Amino acid sequence: RRNGIIKKAREISILCEAQVSVVIFSSSGKMSEYCSPSSTLPKILERYQQNSGQKLWDAKHESLSAEIDRIKKENDNMQIELRHLKGQDINSLNPKELIPVEDALQIGLTSVRDKQMEIWKMHKKNERLLEEENKQLTY
């Protein structure tokens, strides 16, 4: 029966040039669906919501959608900032926008130099210890 209903939906979509969407849940919970090739289920649901005046999504879903959009925008901004810090796409920046990039690079450079100095000191310390050990072994 399920295949027959989906077949009829496909026929209506082709013969009547209609946008059709069918979602079927069996008693076991298995889902079957069909959507016209020229459309998608979200587009059909949005059109249904506009024409019927009924809200399909509650405020919680709308706020989650807004949160997702906000996070996507924040992610895009962070990707742009990361490209700027890598030295890419900096021609589009004005002088005021270049100052924080320069500051971040300066802080990074200081951090790298500090780490380099720490490693150098540790290397020198190990070298001195090895020399002392070598002197003790020679006696």
C-alpha positions, 0 to 999 in steps of 0.5 A, a space after each residue: 500500500 505504501 508503494 502504491 501511495 508513493 506511486 500515485 504521488 509521483 503520477 500526480 506530480 508528473 501528470 498535473 505538474 503539481 508539487 507533491 510531498 508525501 511522508 508516511 510512518 509505518 506502525 513500526 516507525 519506518 519512514 517513507 517519503 516522496 517529494 516532487 523533483 522540482 521542490 523540496 520538503 522544506 519548501 513545500 512546508 513553508 508554502 503550506 504554512 504561508 497559504 494556511 496561516 498555521 505555524 508549523 514551528 513553535 517559538 523554540 524551533 525559531 529561536 534555535 534557527 536564529 541561534 544557528 544563523 548567529 553561530 554561522 555568522 560568527 563562524 564566518 567572521 572568525 574564518 575571515 579574522 583567521 585569514 587576516 591573521 595568516 596574512 591572507 585577504 589583508 588588502 581589503 582592510 583599512 588602517 584601523 582594522 590592521 592595528 588589531 591584526 598587527 597587535 595580535 601578530 606582535 603578541 604571537 611573535 613575543 610568545 614564540 620568542 619566549 618559548 624559543 628562549 625557554 627551549 634554548 635555556 633548557 638546552 644550555 642547562 642540559 649541556 652543562 649537566 652533560 659536561 659535568 657528568 662527563 667530567 665526573 666520568 673522566 675522573 
